[in-house]
Amino acid sequence: MILLNQPTLSNGDIIRPTYLEINLSQLTRNYRAIQQAVASAQVMPILKANAYGHGLVAVAEHLVSLGAPYLGVAFLEEGIMLRQAGVQVPILVLGGIIGNQVPTFLKYNLTLTASSVEKLHQINEAARHMGVRARVHLKIDTGMERIGVHYYSAETLLAAAQQCPHCDVEGIYSHFANADAARLHSAEVQLARFNQVLAFYENQGLPPPPLRHMANSGGILQLPASHFDMVRAGILLYGIYPSESVARTVTVWPCLAWKSRVIYFKVVQPEHPVSYGSTWQADHMVRVVTVPVGYGDGYFRRMSGQAQVIIRNRRYPVVGSICMDQMMVNIEWDSAYNNDEVILLGSSGELAITCEELAEWAGTIPYEILTNINTRVPRVYVHDP
């Protein structure tokens, strides 16, 4: 077991009873399953937002040990963190950049996204000034309307890339807006637009960049024609499907469990409200336990009156308003004791609380559940026996 961001006492006991348990063996199985599904294409694990809440550095190090050839992050700062931790494989920063960041990208040997001719020229000039070569991927907007040159204007960017002697244009990519939908017409239109852009190279008698990539988790599952040379595995890598309607053509399982413990037990009299705002009370005597987790940890306050947890292999409702650091659970007249394990997300025996359930209770999507788990929640890394 590897402890990260987890203060312990001199005898090894964990101080904070609320933590995330990340199963690296399951992460390995997910990575291998995706790798097998995309055949000859490479798999780029996406590690943005603290590796979808699983822990940026620890997850990156594990995936590199499995042979991941490339990593993807959202921001410059994430790439720097990985380099400072000793990660040496190529790292593509997917987000937009501003000109004064370019020298820092080059200092840390991070791969830049060139989303316009202007950005490309800024990168080339900075590389010339520093006497280095810049790794670049060209970003094509085929229908997301976020960053990237429009597909119908892309030839200008592709032609400019041939005239940048200080840049190694090793990739070209786009991003799906609806590859996880039940109906794939929109995604198929985007794919056709990307292929239209790629035709530039053949038309000009030029070799395309060696890394063409478009498939996110939805594309991996539903659009084999989008796998090209590399796929970008995001939420699927962590064992969560990107939508309820997506075809589950690759079998993955969650890597993460969120656990805590009972820290207080009391009997609450009828018509005695529980928590802020007095939003819940029982009409009969009940037993209520307190759990040291709240919206300050990323357990959304808007799940108040909706969420359930598992204690002693039974599901119980969270009652009253979820506080910043604590919440209360009604166990009716069942038994629970201080230090009993509480499953917030994960399984216990035949029961499970899924990420999709938390998302439904919070009125959001699983992505937000995972990425909002605060860094003050320690991450504990385990392997299967």
Secondary structure, DSSP 8 states (H G I E B T S, - for coil): -EEES--B-TTS-BS-S-EEEEEHHHHHHHHHHHHHHTTTSEEEEB-HHHHHTT-HHHHHHHHHHTT---EEESSHHHHHHHHHTT--S-EEE-S---GGGHHHHHHTT-BEEE-SHHHHHHHHHHHHHHT--EEEEEEEESS--SSSEEGGGHHHHHHHHTT-TTEEEEEEE---SSTTSSS-HHHHHHHHHHHHHHHHHHHTT----SEEE---HHHHHH-GGG-TTEEEE-GGGGT--S-SSS---S-----EEEEEE--EEEEE-TT--BSGGG-B--SS-EEEEEES--GGGT--GGGTTT-EEEETTEEEEEES---SS-EEEE-TT----TT-EEEEEEEETTEEE-HHHHHHHHTS-HHHHHHTS-TTS-EEEE---
